[in-house]
Amino acid sequence: MNSPRKPLLLIVEDEAIVAMELEARMTQLNYRVAGPAATCEAALKLAGAERPDLVLTDIRLAGSRDGIDVAHELRTRYCVPAVFLSAHADPATVRRALKSEPYGYLTKPFREQELHATIEVALQRHRLEGERKRGLGGCCNAAAGTEKPS
């Protein structure tokens, strides 16, 4: 009997120690992990190759583009939902982040239980929206391995 496929999470974090800790936590929680990617460009390349089920991204990243850019690009190109993990929760940052339609926003430091619950809710929401949208020929055809038509 086949067990269900473990969800694949893409970690986008430019602080190596934080990324390694997050990867270890996700593995302990029985998720597969892609990354980490430290820049927007690296995240987009990795997502194109790996097709993750969900991205966990910091907002402040190395390079000229940030985690909000990552979330927007991944949602547009591959219909991959994002959860933000950030120490920044000022109103301007949150307003800008909301434009990328995230599936969650946790402020650092967060508890593992909060992160796990947020991931599970995001994955379930994405599955349900994908089922509904696939029936309508919408965005989440990307979840089946094809990009959204331009």
C-alpha positions as CSV (number, residue, x, y, z in Angstrom):
1,M,0.0,0.0,0.0
2,N,1.4,3.4,-1.0
3,S,1.6,6.1,1.7
4,P,0.5,9.6,0.7
5,R,3.2,11.8,-0.8
6,K,4.8,14.2,1.8
7,P,4.3,17.8,0.9
8,L,7.3,19.6,-0.6
9,L,8.1,22.9,1.1
10,L,10.5,25.5,-0.5
11,I,12.4,27.4,2.2
12,V,13.5,31.0,1.2
13,E,15.7,32.4,3.8
14,D,19.0,34.3,3.5
15,E,20.3,33.7,7.0
16,A,22.0,30.3,6.8
17,I,21.5,29.3,10.4
18,V,17.8,30.1,10.4
19,A,17.4,28.2,7.1
20,M,19.1,25.1,8.5
21,E,17.0,25.2,11.7
22,L,13.8,25.6,9.7
23,E,14.8,22.7,7.3
24,A,15.5,20.5,10.3
25,R,12.1,21.4,11.9
26,M,10.2,20.7,8.7
27,T,11.9,17.4,8.2
28,Q,11.0,16.4,11.8
29,L,7.4,17.4,11.0
30,N,7.5,14.9,8.1
31,Y,7.7,17.4,5.2
32,R,10.1,17.2,2.3
33,V,12.2,20.3,1.8
34,A,13.6,22.1,-1.2
35,G,16.2,24.7,-0.7
36,P,17.0,26.7,1.1
37,A,17.2,29.6,-1.4
38,A,18.7,32.8,-0.2
39,T,17.5,35.1,-3.0
40,C,14.4,35.7,-5.1
41,E,16.2,34.5,-8.2
42,A,17.5,31.3,-6.6
43,A,14.0,30.6,-5.3
44,L,12.4,31.0,-8.7
45,K,14.9,28.7,-10.3
46,L,14.5,26.1,-7.6
47,A,10.7,26.3,-7.7
48,G,10.8,25.8,-11.5
49,A,12.8,22.6,-11.1
50,E,11.2,21.2,-7.9
51,R,7.5,22.4,-8.1
52,P,7.0,22.8,-4.4
53,D,3.5,22.5,-2.7
54,L,4.2,25.6,-0.5
55,V,6.8,28.2,0.0
56,L,8.0,29.4,3.4
57,T,9.7,32.8,2.8
58,D,11.3,35.5,4.8
59,I,10.4,39.0,3.6
60,R,13.8,40.5,3.8
61,L,16.2,38.7,1.5
62,A,19.7,39.2,0.1
63,G,19.6,40.9,-3.3
64,S,17.3,43.5,-4.9
65,R,14.1,41.5,-4.7
66,D,12.4,40.3,-1.5
67,G,10.2,37.5,-0.2
68,I,7.1,39.4,-1.3
69,D,8.4,39.3,-4.8
70,V,9.1,35.6,-4.4
71,A,5.5,35.0,-3.3
72,H,4.0,37.0,-6.1
73,E,6.2,35.4,-8.8
74,L,5.6,31.8,-7.5
75,R,1.8,32.3,-7.3
76,T,1.7,33.8,-10.8
77,R,4.0,31.4,-12.5
78,Y,3.3,28.1,-10.7
79,C,0.3,28.7,-8.5
80,V,2.4,28.0,-5.4
81,P,1.0,29.5,-2.2
82,A,3.3,31.3,0.3
83,V,3.5,31.7,4.0
84,F,5.6,34.6,5.2
85,L,8.0,34.0,8.2
86,S,9.3,37.5,9.1
87,A,10.5,39.6,12.0
88,H,8.9,42.5,10.2
89,A,5.2,43.2,10.9
90,D,4.9,46.9,10.5
91,P,1.7,48.1,8.8
92,A,3.4,49.1,5.5
93,T,5.2,45.7,5.1
94,V,2.0,43.7,6.0
95,R,-0.1,45.8,3.5
96,R,2.5,45.1,0.8
97,A,2.7,41.4,1.6
98,L,-1.1,41.1,1.5
99,K,-1.0,42.1,-2.2
100,S,0.7,38.8,-2.9
101,E,-2.2,36.9,-1.4
102,P,-0.3,34.9,1.2
103,Y,-1.8,31.8,2.9
104,G,-0.2,32.8,6.2
105,Y,2.0,35.4,7.9
106,L,3.9,34.4,11.1
107,T,6.2,36.8,13.0
108,K,9.6,35.6,14.2
109,P,10.1,34.1,16.6
110,F,7.3,31.7,16.2
111,R,6.4,28.4,17.9
112,E,6.7,25.1,16.1
113,Q,3.0,24.4,16.8
114,E,2.0,27.7,15.2
115,L,4.1,27.0,12.1
116,H,2.9,23.4,11.7
117,A,-0.8,24.5,12.0
118,T,-0.2,27.4,9.5
119,I,1.4,25.0,7.0
120,E,-1.4,22.4,7.3
121,V,-4.1,25.1,6.9
122,A,-2.3,26.6,3.9
123,L,-1.9,23.2,2.2
124,Q,-5.5,22.2,2.8
125,R,-6.7,25.6,1.5
126,H,-4.5,25.2,-1.6
127,R,-5.8,21.7,-2.2
128,L,-9.4,22.8,-2.0
129,E,-8.9,25.9,-4.1
130,G,-7.0,23.8,-6.6
131,E,-9.9,21.3,-6.9
132,R,-12.4,24.1,-7.4
133,K,-10.2,26.0,-9.9
134,R,-9.2,22.9,-11.9
135,G,-12.8,22.3,-12.5
136,L,-13.1,25.8,-13.9
137,G,-9.8,25.7,-15.9
138,G,-8.2,28.2,-13.5
139,C,-4.8,29.0,-12.1
140,C,-4.2,25.9,-10.1
141,N,-3.7,23.7,-13.2
142,A,-0.1,24.5,-12.2
143,A,-0.5,22.2,-9.3
144,A,-0.9,19.4,-11.9
145,G,2.5,20.3,-13.4
146,T,1.6,22.8,-16.1
147,E,2.2,26.5,-15.9
148,K,-0.7,28.9,-16.0
149,P,-1.2,30.1,-19.6
150,S,-0.1,33.7,-20.3
